[in-house]
Amino acid sequence: MSMGAYDEDEHERREKQASTVDTDFDDERTIYHGEVEYDSGESAEELLDQFEQIKSN
């Protein structure tokens, strides 16, 4: 048999393998408790000024 060629048994084995779905995994969702805070920080103008200052250095 040349490289890449396979017989009918191999074709059936590959087809069976490709048609099965592995459901043996943990699909429970992780639940997190806590708070999220966002710090908007500086204004857009201040951030642009800071960016320009960094770029010029």
C-alpha distance matrix in Angstrom:
0.0 3.8 6.7 8.4 6.3 7.1 8.6 12.4 13.3 12.0 13.9 16.9 16.9 17.0 19.6 21.7 21.7 22.7 25.4 27.2 30.1 31.2 34.9 35.5 37.6 41.3 42.6 46.3 48.2 50.1 53.8 55.8 59.6 61.7 63.1 61.9 64.3 63.9 66.1 66.6 68.3 69.7 70.3 68.0 70.6 70.8 67.0 66.9 69.7 67.8 64.6 66.6 68.2 64.9 63.5 66.6 66.2
3.8 0.0 3.8 6.3 5.5 8.2 10.8 14.4 15.7 13.7 15.0 18.4 18.4 17.7 20.3 22.8 22.4 22.9 25.9 27.8 30.4 31.5 35.3 36.0 37.7 41.3 42.5 46.1 47.8 49.6 53.2 55.0 58.8 60.8 62.0 60.6 62.9 62.3 64.3 64.6 66.3 67.5 68.1 65.7 68.1 68.3 64.6 64.3 67.0 65.2 62.0 63.8 65.5 62.2 60.6 63.6 63.4
6.7 3.8 0.0 3.8 5.6 8.4 11.8 15.2 16.1 13.3 14.5 18.0 17.5 16.2 19.0 21.5 20.6 20.9 24.2 25.9 28.3 29.1 32.9 33.5 35.0 38.5 39.7 43.3 44.8 46.5 50.1 51.8 55.5 57.4 58.5 57.1 59.3 58.7 60.7 61.0 62.6 63.9 64.4 62.1 64.5 64.7 60.9 60.7 63.4 61.6 58.3 60.2 61.8 58.5 57.0 60.0 59.7
8.4 6.3 3.8 0.0 3.8 6.6 10.3 13.1 14.3 11.2 11.7 15.3 15.0 13.2 15.8 18.6 17.8 17.7 20.9 22.9 25.2 26.4 30.2 31.1 32.6 36.1 37.0 40.7 42.1 44.0 47.6 49.4 53.2 55.1 56.1 54.7 57.0 56.3 58.4 58.7 60.5 61.8 62.2 59.9 62.4 62.7 58.9 58.7 61.6 59.8 56.6 58.6 60.3 57.1 55.6 58.7 58.6
6.3 5.5 5.6 3.8 0.0 3.8 7.0 10.1 11.8 9.5 9.9 13.6 14.0 12.9 15.1 17.9 17.8 18.0 20.8 23.0 25.8 27.2 31.0 32.0 33.9 37.5 38.4 42.1 43.8 45.9 49.4 51.4 55.2 57.3 58.5 57.2 59.6 59.0 61.2 61.5 63.5 64.8 65.2 62.9 65.5 65.8 62.1 61.9 64.8 63.2 59.9 61.9 63.8 60.5 59.1 62.2 62.2
7.1 8.2 8.4 6.6 3.8 0.0 3.8 6.9 8.1 5.9 6.9 10.3 10.7 10.3 12.6 15.0 15.2 16.0 18.5 20.5 23.6 25.1 28.8 29.8 31.9 35.7 36.7 40.4 42.3 44.5 48.1 50.3 54.1 56.4 57.8 56.7 59.2 58.9 61.3 61.8 63.8 65.3 65.8 63.6 66.4 66.7 63.0 63.0 66.0 64.3 61.1 63.3 65.1 61.9 60.6 63.9 63.7
8.6 10.8 11.8 10.3 7.0 3.8 0.0 3.8 5.5 5.4 6.4 8.9 10.1 10.9 12.5 14.5 15.6 16.7 18.5 20.6 24.0 25.7 29.2 30.4 32.9 36.6 37.6 41.3 43.5 45.9 49.4 51.8 55.6 58.1 59.5 58.6 61.3 61.1 63.7 64.2 66.3 68.0 68.4 66.3 69.1 69.5 65.8 65.9 68.9 67.2 64.2 66.4 68.2 65.0 63.8 67.1 67.1
12.4 14.4 15.2 13.1 10.1 6.9 3.8 0.0 3.8 5.4 4.9 6.2 8.6 9.8 10.4 12.2 14.1 15.2 16.4 18.6 22.2 24.2 27.6 29.0 31.7 35.4 36.2 39.9 42.2 44.8 48.3 50.9 54.6 57.2 58.7 57.9 60.7 60.6 63.3 63.8 66.2 67.9 68.2 66.2 69.1 69.6 66.0 66.1 69.3 67.7 64.7 67.0 68.9 65.8 64.7 68.1 68.1
13.3 15.7 16.1 14.3 11.8 8.1 5.5 3.8 0.0 3.8 5.4 5.1 6.1 8.6 9.8 10.5 12.2 14.2 15.4 16.9 20.5 22.1 25.5 26.5 29.4 33.1 34.3 37.9 40.4 42.9 46.4 49.1 52.8 55.5 57.2 56.6 59.5 59.6 62.4 63.1 65.4 67.3 67.9 66.0 69.0 69.3 65.6 66.0 69.2 67.4 64.5 67.0 68.7 65.5 64.6 68.0 67.9
12.0 13.7 13.3 11.2 9.5 5.9 5.4 5.4 3.8 0.0 3.8 5.4 5.0 6.1 8.5 9.8 10.5 12.2 14.2 15.7 19.0 20.5 24.0 25.0 27.6 31.3 32.5 36.1 38.4 40.8 44.4 46.8 50.6 53.1 54.8 54.0 56.8 56.8 59.4 60.2 62.4 64.2 64.8 62.8 65.8 66.1 62.4 62.7 65.8 64.0 61.0 63.5 65.2 62.0 61.0 64.4 64.3
13.9 15.0 14.5 11.7 9.9 6.9 6.4 4.9 5.4 3.8 0.0 3.8 5.5 5.2 6.1 8.6 9.9 10.5 12.2 14.5 17.9 20.0 23.4 25.0 27.4 31.1 31.8 35.5 37.6 40.2 43.7 46.2 49.9 52.5 53.9 53.0 55.8 55.7 58.4 58.9 61.2 63.0 63.4 61.3 64.4 64.8 61.1 61.4 64.6 62.9 59.9 62.3 64.3 61.2 60.1 63.5 63.6
16.9 18.4 18.0 15.3 13.6 10.3 8.9 6.2 5.1 5.4 3.8 0.0 3.8 5.5 5.0 6.0 8.5 9.8 10.5 12.5 16.1 18.3 21.5 23.1 25.9 29.6 30.3 34.0 36.3 39.1 42.5 45.2 48.9 51.6 53.2 52.6 55.5 55.7 58.5 59.2 61.6 63.5 64.0 62.1 65.3 65.7 62.1 62.5 65.7 64.1 61.2 63.8 65.7 62.6 61.7 65.2 65.3
16.9 18.4 17.5 15.0 14.0 10.7 10.1 8.6 6.1 5.0 5.5 3.8 0.0 3.8 5.5 5.2 6.1 8.6 10.0 11.0 14.5 16.0 19.4 20.5 23.3 27.1 28.1 31.8 34.2 36.8 40.3 42.9 46.6 49.4 51.1 50.6 53.5 53.8 56.6 57.4 59.8 61.8 62.4 60.7 63.8 64.0 60.4 61.0 64.1 62.3 59.5 62.2 63.9 60.7 60.0 63.5 63.4
17.0 17.7 16.2 13.2 12.9 10.3 10.9 9.8 8.6 6.1 5.2 5.5 3.8 0.0 3.8 5.4 5.0 6.1 8.6 10.2 13.3 15.0 18.6 20.0 22.3 26.0 26.8 30.5 32.6 35.1 38.6 41.1 44.9 47.4 49.0 48.2 51.0 51.1 53.8 54.5 56.8 58.7 59.3 57.4 60.5 60.8 57.1 57.6 60.7 59.0 56.1 58.7 60.5 57.4 56.5 60.1 60.0
19.6 20.3 19.0 15.8 15.1 12.6 12.5 10.4 9.8 8.5 6.1 5.0 5.5 3.8 0.0 3.8 5.4 5.1 6.1 8.8 12.1 14.7 18.0 20.0 22.3 25.9 26.3 30.0 32.1 34.9 38.2 40.9 44.6 47.2 48.7 48.0 50.8 50.9 53.7 54.3 56.8 58.7 59.1 57.2 60.4 60.9 57.3 57.8 61.0 59.4 56.6 59.2 61.2 58.2 57.3 60.9 61.0
21.7 22.8 21.5 18.6 17.9 15.0 14.5 12.2 10.5 9.8 8.6 6.0 5.2 5.4 3.8 0.0 3.8 5.5 5.2 6.5 10.2 12.5 15.5 17.3 20.1 23.7 24.4 28.0 30.4 33.3 36.6 39.5 43.1 45.9 47.6 47.2 50.2 50.6 53.5 54.4 56.9 59.0 59.6 57.9 61.2 61.5 58.0 58.7 61.9 60.2 57.6 60.3 62.2 59.1 58.5 62.1 62.2
21.7 22.4 20.6 17.8 17.8 15.2 15.6 14.1 12.2 10.5 9.9 8.5 6.1 5.0 5.4 3.8 0.0 3.8 5.5 5.6 8.6 10.1 13.7 15.1 17.6 21.3 22.2 25.9 28.2 30.7 34.2 36.9 40.6 43.3 45.1 44.5 47.5 47.9 50.7 51.7 54.1 56.2 56.9 55.3 58.5 58.7 55.1 55.9 59.1 57.2 54.6 57.4 59.1 56.0 55.5 59.1 58.9
22.7 22.9 20.9 17.7 18.0 16.0 16.7 15.2 14.2 12.2 10.5 9.8 8.6 6.1 5.1 5.5 3.8 0.0 3.8 5.7 8.0 10.4 13.7 15.8 17.8 21.3 21.5 25.3 27.3 29.9 33.3 35.9 39.6 42.2 43.6 42.9 45.8 45.9 48.8 49.4 51.9 53.9 54.4 52.7 55.9 56.3 52.7 53.3 56.6 54.9 52.2 54.9 56.8 53.8 53.1 56.8 56.8
25.4 25.9 24.2 20.9 20.8 18.5 18.5 16.4 15.4 14.2 12.2 10.5 10.0 8.6 6.1 5.2 5.5 3.8 0.0 3.8 6.6 9.9 12.6 15.3 17.5 20.8 20.8 24.5 26.6 29.6 32.8 35.6 39.3 42.0 43.5 43.0 46.0 46.2 49.3 50.0 52.7 54.8 55.2 53.5 56.9 57.4 53.9 54.6 57.9 56.4 53.8 56.6 58.5 55.7 55.1 58.7 58.9
27.2 27.8 25.9 22.9 23.0 20.5 20.6 18.6 16.9 15.7 14.5 12.5 11.0 10.2 8.8 6.5 5.6 5.7 3.8 0.0 3.8 6.6 9.3 11.7 14.3 17.7 18.0 21.7 24.1 27.0 30.3 33.2 36.8 39.7 41.5 41.2 44.4 44.9 48.0 49.0 51.7 54.0 54.6 53.2 56.6 56.9 53.4 54.4 57.6 55.9 53.5 56.5 58.2 55.3 55.0 58.7 58.7
30.1 30.4 28.3 25.2 25.8 23.6 24.0 22.2 20.5 19.0 17.9 16.1 14.5 13.3 12.1 10.2 8.6 8.0 6.6 3.8 0.0 3.8 6.1 9.0 11.0 14.3 14.3 18.0 20.3 23.3 26.5 29.5 33.1 36.0 37.8 37.5 40.7 41.3 44.5 45.5 48.2 50.6 51.3 50.0 53.5 53.7 50.3 51.4 54.7 52.9 50.6 53.7 55.4 52.5 52.3 56.1 56.1
31.2 31.5 29.1 26.4 27.2 25.1 25.7 24.2 22.1 20.5 20.0 18.3 16.0 15.0 14.7 12.5 10.1 10.4 9.9 6.6 3.8 0.0 3.8 5.6 7.7 11.3 12.1 15.8 18.3 21.0 24.4 27.3 30.9 33.8 35.9 35.8 39.1 39.9 43.0 44.3 46.9 49.4 50.3 49.2 52.7 52.7 49.3 50.6 53.7 51.7 49.6 52.8 54.3 51.3 51.4 55.1 54.8
34.9 35.3 32.9 30.2 31.0 28.8 29.2 27.6 25.5 24.0 23.4 21.5 19.4 18.6 18.0 15.5 13.7 13.7 12.6 9.3 6.1 3.8 0.0 3.8 5.7 8.6 9.2 12.6 15.5 18.4 21.6 24.7 28.2 31.4 33.5 33.7 37.2 38.2 41.5 43.0 45.6 48.3 49.3 48.4 52.0 51.9 48.7 50.2 53.4 51.4 49.5 52.8 54.2 51.4 51.6 55.4 55.2
35.5 36.0 33.5 31.1 32.0 29.8 30.4 29.0 26.5 25.0 25.0 23.1 20.5 20.0 20.0 17.3 15.1 15.8 15.3 11.7 9.0 5.6 3.8 0.0 3.8 7.1 9.2 12.2 15.3 17.6 21.0 24.0 27.5 30.7 33.1 33.5 37.0 38.3 41.5 43.2 45.7 48.5 49.8 49.1 52.6 52.3 49.0 50.7 53.7 51.5 49.7 53.1 54.3 51.4 51.8 55.5 55.0
37.6 37.7 35.0 32.6 33.9 31.9 32.9 31.7 29.4 27.6 27.4 25.9 23.3 22.3 22.3 20.1 17.6 17.8 17.5 14.3 11.0 7.7 5.7 3.8 0.0 3.8 6.2 9.2 12.0 14.1 17.6 20.5 24.0 27.1 29.5 29.8 33.3 34.6 37.8 39.6 42.0 44.9 46.2 45.6 49.2 48.7 45.5 47.3 50.3 48.0 46.3 49.8 50.9 48.0 48.6 52.3 51.8
41.3 41.3 38.5 36.1 37.5 35.7 36.6 35.4 33.1 31.3 31.1 29.6 27.1 26.0 25.9 23.7 21.3 21.3 20.8 17.7 14.3 11.3 8.6 7.1 3.8 0.0 3.8 5.7 8.7 10.6 14.1 17.0 20.5 23.7 26.2 26.9 30.4 32.0 35.3 37.2 39.7 42.7 44.2 43.8 47.4 46.9 43.8 45.9 48.8 46.5 45.1 48.6 49.7 46.9 47.7 51.4 50.9
42.6 42.5 39.7 37.0 38.4 36.7 37.6 36.2 34.3 32.5 31.8 30.3 28.1 26.8 26.3 24.4 22.2 21.5 20.8 18.0 14.3 12.1 9.2 9.2 6.2 3.8 0.0 3.8 6.3 9.3 12.4 15.6 19.0 22.2 24.5 25.0 28.5 30.0 33.4 35.2 37.9 40.8 42.0 41.6 45.3 45.0 42.0 44.0 47.0 45.0 43.6 47.1 48.3 45.7 46.5 50.2 49.9
46.3 46.1 43.3 40.7 42.1 40.4 41.3 39.9 37.9 36.1 35.5 34.0 31.8 30.5 30.0 28.0 25.9 25.3 24.5 21.7 18.0 15.8 12.6 12.2 9.2 5.7 3.8 0.0 3.8 6.5 9.2 12.7 15.9 19.3 21.8 22.8 26.4 28.3 31.7 33.8 36.5 39.6 41.0 40.9 44.6 44.1 41.4 43.6 46.5 44.4 43.3 46.9 48.0 45.5 46.6 50.2 49.9
48.2 47.8 44.8 42.1 43.8 42.3 43.5 42.2 40.4 38.4 37.6 36.3 34.2 32.6 32.1 30.4 28.2 27.3 26.6 24.1 20.3 18.3 15.5 15.3 12.0 8.7 6.3 3.8 0.0 3.8 6.3 9.5 12.9 16.1 18.3 19.1 22.8 24.6 28.1 30.1 32.8 36.0 37.3 37.3 41.0 40.6 37.9 40.2 43.1 41.1 40.0 43.7 44.8 42.4 43.6 47.2 47.0
50.1 49.6 46.5 44.0 45.9 44.5 45.9 44.8 42.9 40.8 40.2 39.1 36.8 35.1 34.9 33.3 30.7 29.9 29.6 27.0 23.3 21.0 18.4 17.6 14.1 10.6 9.3 6.5 3.8 0.0 3.8 6.4 10.0 13.1 15.6 16.6 20.3 22.4 25.8 28.1 30.6 33.9 35.5 35.8 39.4 38.7 36.1 38.6 41.3 39.1 38.3 42.0 42.9 40.5 41.9 45.5 45.0
53.8 53.2 50.1 47.6 49.4 48.1 49.4 48.3 46.4 44.4 43.7 42.5 40.3 38.6 38.2 36.6 34.2 33.3 32.8 30.3 26.5 24.4 21.6 21.0 17.6 14.1 12.4 9.2 6.3 3.8 0.0 3.8 6.7 10.1 12.8 14.4 18.1 20.6 24.0 26.5 29.1 32.5 34.1 34.7 38.3 37.6 35.2 38.0 40.6 38.5 38.0 41.8 42.6 40.5 42.0 45.5 45.2
55.8 55.0 51.8 49.4 51.4 50.3 51.8 50.9 49.1 46.8 46.2 45.2 42.9 41.1 40.9 39.5 36.9 35.9 35.6 33.2 29.5 27.3 24.7 24.0 20.5 17.0 15.6 12.7 9.5 6.4 3.8 0.0 3.8 6.7 9.4 11.1 14.8 17.5 20.8 23.4 25.8 29.4 31.2 32.0 35.6 34.6 32.4 35.3 37.7 35.6 35.3 39.1 39.7 37.7 39.5 42.8 42.4
59.6 58.8 55.5 53.2 55.2 54.1 55.6 54.6 52.8 50.6 49.9 48.9 46.6 44.9 44.6 43.1 40.6 39.6 39.3 36.8 33.1 30.9 28.2 27.5 24.0 20.5 19.0 15.9 12.9 10.0 6.7 3.8 0.0 3.8 7.2 9.9 13.4 16.6 19.8 22.7 25.0 28.6 30.5 31.8 35.3 34.2 32.3 35.4 37.6 35.6 35.7 39.5 39.9 38.1 40.2 43.4 43.0
61.7 60.8 57.4 55.1 57.3 56.4 58.1 57.2 55.5 53.1 52.5 51.6 49.4 47.4 47.2 45.9 43.3 42.2 42.0 39.7 36.0 33.8 31.4 30.7 27.1 23.7 22.2 19.3 16.1 13.1 10.1 6.7 3.8 0.0 3.8 7.0 10.2 13.6 16.5 19.6 21.7 25.4 27.5 29.0 32.3 31.1 29.4 32.7 34.7 32.7 33.1 36.8 37.1 35.5 37.8 40.9 40.4
63.1 62.0 58.5 56.1 58.5 57.8 59.5 58.7 57.2 54.8 53.9 53.2 51.1 49.0 48.7 47.6 45.1 43.6 43.5 41.5 37.8 35.9 33.5 33.1 29.5 26.2 24.5 21.8 18.3 15.6 12.8 9.4 7.2 3.8 0.0 3.8 6.6 10.1 13.1 16.1 18.3 22.0 23.9 25.5 28.9 27.7 26.2 29.5 31.6 29.7 30.3 34.0 34.3 33.0 35.2 38.3 38.0
61.9 60.6 57.1 54.7 57.2 56.7 58.6 57.9 56.6 54.0 53.0 52.6 50.6 48.2 48.0 47.2 44.5 42.9 43.0 41.2 37.5 35.8 33.7 33.5 29.8 26.9 25.0 22.8 19.1 16.6 14.4 11.1 9.9 7.0 3.8 0.0 3.8 6.7 10.0 12.8 15.2 18.8 20.7 22.0 25.4 24.4 22.7 25.9 28.1 26.3 26.7 30.4 30.9 29.6 31.7 34.8 34.7
64.3 62.9 59.3 57.0 59.6 59.2 61.3 60.7 59.5 56.8 55.8 55.5 53.5 51.0 50.8 50.2 47.5 45.8 46.0 44.4 40.7 39.1 37.2 37.0 33.3 30.4 28.5 26.4 22.8 20.3 18.1 14.8 13.4 10.2 6.6 3.8 0.0 3.8 6.5 9.5 11.8 15.4 17.3 19.1 22.3 21.1 19.8 23.2 25.1 23.4 24.2 27.8 28.2 27.2 29.5 32.4 32.4
63.9 62.3 58.7 56.3 59.0 58.9 61.1 60.6 59.6 56.8 55.7 55.7 53.8 51.1 50.9 50.6 47.9 45.9 46.2 44.9 41.3 39.9 38.2 38.3 34.6 32.0 30.0 28.3 24.6 22.4 20.6 17.5 16.6 13.6 10.1 6.7 3.8 0.0 3.8 6.1 8.7 12.2 13.9 15.4 18.7 17.7 16.3 19.5 21.6 20.1 20.8 24.3 25.0 24.1 26.2 29.1 29.4
66.1 64.3 60.7 58.4 61.2 61.3 63.7 63.3 62.4 59.4 58.4 58.5 56.6 53.8 53.7 53.5 50.7 48.8 49.3 48.0 44.5 43.0 41.5 41.5 37.8 35.3 33.4 31.7 28.1 25.8 24.0 20.8 19.8 16.5 13.1 10.0 6.5 3.8 0.0 3.8 5.2 8.9 11.2 13.2 16.1 14.7 13.6 17.1 18.8 17.2 18.4 21.8 22.1 21.5 23.9 26.6 26.8
66.6 64.6 61.0 58.7 61.5 61.8 64.2 63.8 63.1 60.2 58.9 59.2 57.4 54.5 54.3 54.4 51.7 49.4 50.0 49.0 45.5 44.3 43.0 43.2 39.6 37.2 35.2 33.8 30.1 28.1 26.5 23.4 22.7 19.6 16.1 12.8 9.5 6.1 3.8 0.0 3.8 6.5 7.9 9.7 12.8 11.9 11.0 14.2 16.1 15.2 16.3 19.4 20.2 20.0 22.1 24.7 25.4
68.3 66.3 62.6 60.5 63.5 63.8 66.3 66.2 65.4 62.4 61.2 61.6 59.8 56.8 56.8 56.9 54.1 51.9 52.7 51.7 48.2 46.9 45.6 45.7 42.0 39.7 37.9 36.5 32.8 30.6 29.1 25.8 25.0 21.7 18.3 15.2 11.8 8.7 5.2 3.8 0.0 3.7 6.7 9.3 11.5 9.6 9.2 12.9 14.0 12.7 14.5 17.5 17.7 17.7 20.3 22.5 22.9
69.7 67.5 63.9 61.8 64.8 65.3 68.0 67.9 67.3 64.2 63.0 63.5 61.8 58.7 58.7 59.0 56.2 53.9 54.8 54.0 50.6 49.4 48.3 48.5 44.9 42.7 40.8 39.6 36.0 33.9 32.5 29.4 28.6 25.4 22.0 18.8 15.4 12.2 8.9 6.5 3.7 0.0 3.8 6.6 8.1 6.0 6.4 9.9 10.7 10.0 12.2 14.7 15.0 15.7 18.1 20.0 20.8
70.3 68.1 64.4 62.2 65.2 65.8 68.4 68.2 67.9 64.8 63.4 64.0 62.4 59.3 59.1 59.6 56.9 54.4 55.2 54.6 51.3 50.3 49.3 49.8 46.2 44.2 42.0 41.0 37.3 35.5 34.1 31.2 30.5 27.5 23.9 20.7 17.3 13.9 11.2 7.9 6.7 3.8 0.0 3.8 5.4 5.3 6.3 8.7 10.0 10.7 12.3 14.4 15.4 16.6 18.4 20.2 21.7
68.0 65.7 62.1 59.9 62.9 63.6 66.3 66.2 66.0 62.8 61.3 62.1 60.7 57.4 57.2 57.9 55.3 52.7 53.5 53.2 50.0 49.2 48.4 49.1 45.6 43.8 41.6 40.9 37.3 35.8 34.7 32.0 31.8 29.0 25.5 22.0 19.1 15.4 13.2 9.7 9.3 6.6 3.8 0.0 3.8 5.5 5.1 6.1 8.6 9.8 10.4 12.3 14.2 15.2 16.3 18.3 20.3
70.6 68.1 64.5 62.4 65.5 66.4 69.1 69.1 69.0 65.8 64.4 65.3 63.8 60.5 60.4 61.2 58.5 55.9 56.9 56.6 53.5 52.7 52.0 52.6 49.2 47.4 45.3 44.6 41.0 39.4 38.3 35.6 35.3 32.3 28.9 25.4 22.3 18.7 16.1 12.8 11.5 8.1 5.4 3.8 0.0 3.8 5.4 5.1 6.2 8.6 9.8 10.6 12.3 14.2 15.2 16.6 18.8
70.8 68.3 64.7 62.7 65.8 66.7 69.5 69.6 69.3 66.1 64.8 65.7 64.0 60.8 60.9 61.5 58.7 56.3 57.4 56.9 53.7 52.7 51.9 52.3 48.7 46.9 45.0 44.1 40.6 38.7 37.6 34.6 34.2 31.1 27.7 24.4 21.1 17.7 14.7 11.9 9.6 6.0 5.3 5.5 3.8 0.0 3.8 5.5 5.1 6.1 8.6 9.9 10.5 12.3 14.2 15.4 17.0
67.0 64.6 60.9 58.9 62.1 63.0 65.8 66.0 65.6 62.4 61.1 62.1 60.4 57.1 57.3 58.0 55.1 52.7 53.9 53.4 50.3 49.3 48.7 49.0 45.5 43.8 42.0 41.4 37.9 36.1 35.2 32.4 32.3 29.4 26.2 22.7 19.8 16.3 13.6 11.0 9.2 6.4 6.3 5.1 5.4 3.8 0.0 3.8 5.4 5.0 6.1 8.6 9.8 10.5 12.2 14.2 15.6
66.9 64.3 60.7 58.7 61.9 63.0 65.9 66.1 66.0 62.7 61.4 62.5 61.0 57.6 57.8 58.7 55.9 53.3 54.6 54.4 51.4 50.6 50.2 50.7 47.3 45.9 44.0 43.6 40.2 38.6 38.0 35.3 35.4 32.7 29.5 25.9 23.2 19.5 17.1 14.2 12.9 9.9 8.7 6.1 5.1 5.5 3.8 0.0 3.8 5.4 4.9 6.2 8.5 9.8 10.4 12.3 14.5
69.7 67.0 63.4 61.6 64.8 66.0 68.9 69.3 69.2 65.8 64.6 65.7 64.1 60.7 61.0 61.9 59.1 56.6 57.9 57.6 54.7 53.7 53.4 53.7 50.3 48.8 47.0 46.5 43.1 41.3 40.6 37.7 37.6 34.7 31.6 28.1 25.1 21.6 18.8 16.1 14.0 10.7 10.0 8.6 6.2 5.1 5.4 3.8 0.0 3.8 5.4 5.2 6.2 8.7 9.8 10.7 12.7
67.8 65.2 61.6 59.8 63.2 64.3 67.2 67.7 67.4 64.0 62.9 64.1 62.3 59.0 59.4 60.2 57.2 54.9 56.4 55.9 52.9 51.7 51.4 51.5 48.0 46.5 45.0 44.4 41.1 39.1 38.5 35.6 35.6 32.7 29.7 26.3 23.4 20.1 17.2 15.2 12.7 10.0 10.7 9.8 8.6 6.1 5.0 5.4 3.8 0.0 3.8 5.5 5.0 6.2 8.6 10.0 11.0
64.6 62.0 58.3 56.6 59.9 61.1 64.2 64.7 64.5 61.0 59.9 61.2 59.5 56.1 56.6 57.6 54.6 52.2 53.8 53.5 50.6 49.6 49.5 49.7 46.3 45.1 43.6 43.3 40.0 38.3 38.0 35.3 35.7 33.1 30.3 26.7 24.2 20.8 18.4 16.3 14.5 12.2 12.3 10.4 9.8 8.6 6.1 4.9 5.4 3.8 0.0 3.8 5.4 5.1 6.1 8.6 10.2
66.6 63.8 60.2 58.6 61.9 63.3 66.4 67.0 67.0 63.5 62.3 63.8 62.2 58.7 59.2 60.3 57.4 54.9 56.6 56.5 53.7 52.8 52.8 53.1 49.8 48.6 47.1 46.9 43.7 42.0 41.8 39.1 39.5 36.8 34.0 30.4 27.8 24.3 21.8 19.4 17.5 14.7 14.4 12.3 10.6 9.9 8.6 6.2 5.2 5.5 3.8 0.0 3.8 5.5 5.0 6.1 8.8
68.2 65.5 61.8 60.3 63.8 65.1 68.2 68.9 68.7 65.2 64.3 65.7 63.9 60.5 61.2 62.2 59.1 56.8 58.5 58.2 55.4 54.3 54.2 54.3 50.9 49.7 48.3 48.0 44.8 42.9 42.6 39.7 39.9 37.1 34.3 30.9 28.2 25.0 22.1 20.2 17.7 15.0 15.4 14.2 12.3 10.5 9.8 8.5 6.2 5.0 5.4 3.8 0.0 3.8 5.4 5.3 6.6
64.9 62.2 58.5 57.1 60.5 61.9 65.0 65.8 65.5 62.0 61.2 62.6 60.7 57.4 58.2 59.1 56.0 53.8 55.7 55.3 52.5 51.3 51.4 51.4 48.0 46.9 45.7 45.5 42.4 40.5 40.5 37.7 38.1 35.5 33.0 29.6 27.2 24.1 21.5 20.0 17.7 15.7 16.6 15.2 14.2 12.3 10.5 9.8 8.7 6.2 5.1 5.5 3.8 0.0 3.8 5.5 5.4
63.5 60.6 57.0 55.6 59.1 60.6 63.8 64.7 64.6 61.0 60.1 61.7 60.0 56.5 57.3 58.5 55.5 53.1 55.1 55.0 52.3 51.4 51.6 51.8 48.6 47.7 46.5 46.6 43.6 41.9 42.0 39.5 40.2 37.8 35.2 31.7 29.5 26.2 23.9 22.1 20.3 18.1 18.4 16.3 15.2 14.2 12.2 10.4 9.8 8.6 6.1 5.0 5.4 3.8 0.0 3.8 5.6
66.6 63.6 60.0 58.7 62.2 63.9 67.1 68.1 68.0 64.4 63.5 65.2 63.5 60.1 60.9 62.1 59.1 56.8 58.7 58.7 56.1 55.1 55.4 55.5 52.3 51.4 50.2 50.2 47.2 45.5 45.5 42.8 43.4 40.9 38.3 34.8 32.4 29.1 26.6 24.7 22.5 20.0 20.2 18.3 16.6 15.4 14.2 12.3 10.7 10.0 8.6 6.1 5.3 5.5 3.8 0.0 3.8
66.2 63.4 59.7 58.6 62.2 63.7 67.1 68.1 67.9 64.3 63.6 65.3 63.4 60.0 61.0 62.2 58.9 56.8 58.9 58.7 56.1 54.8 55.2 55.0 51.8 50.9 49.9 49.9 47.0 45.0 45.2 42.4 43.0 40.4 38.0 34.7 32.4 29.4 26.8 25.4 22.9 20.8 21.7 20.3 18.8 17.0 15.6 14.5 12.7 11.0 10.2 8.8 6.6 5.4 5.6 3.8 0.0
